[in-house]
Amino acid sequence: MYHKVAVPGAAAKVRSHYVHPAAFDRQLQLLRSLGYRSISPGETRAASAREIAITFDDGYENFFTQAMPSLSKAGLGATVFVVTSRLGRTDEWDGGIEPLMTREQVLESAKQGIEIGSHTSRHADLTAVDPSIAREEIFESRQFLISAGMSNPGFCYPYGRHNPAIRALVKAAGYPYACGTQRGQNDLSTDNFDLHRINIRADTSLPIFLFKLLRARRTRG
């Protein structure tokens, strides 16, 4: 799980979310050298030891300018969960410092083979808002993506927060899967609407990155 591939500016918030572009390139090169293949998060419950879902939360513009060219060069894909009503604006939930992808950039990313999913309409904490607002956030964002040509988008909970009622809404909206932020690997016993991920941070060195990969392979067998 990534957020930003960029060098943080002086005013940057949550600096741990910034992975340096050179570090990201080294991580992708390692994946390729070890023979990994990228898949959708929705496929991870039955993934082999050398299949991996690379995900990005929020849909930052630096995905389009930094991460996507590196992914293309490495021959790997990714899934980006976008905040649909904030396209072309900034991350208002995180200080409004970083620009988000525009609608045109999202469409171009999809054209280049990137899977586009929903991170709600306005990045609301779905467990803290009125149920009617939560439903709006979940359903409207899916409708937007469907109308933009995304045939079966997945979902990702803002802040990783959800509960049985929220998961039921996501299922009712028609999403095929949903990702949280709980650390760990997925297998056939994992709830398809609470998929686990591994966080990659600014301080994730290449040896630690490799350790996380090897631990995942041992888990999958």
Secondary structure, 3 states (H helix, E strand, C coil): CECEECCCCCCCCCHHHEECHHHHHHHHHHHHHCCCEECCHHHHHHCCCCEECCEEEECEHHHHHHHHHHHHHHCCCCEEEECHHHCCCECHHHCCCCEECCHHHHHHHHHCCCEEEECCCCCCCCCCCCHHHHHHHHHHHHHHHHHCCCCCCCEECHHHCCCHHHHHHHHHHCCCCEEEEEECCCCCCCCCCCEEECCCCCCCCHHHHHHHHHHHHHHHC
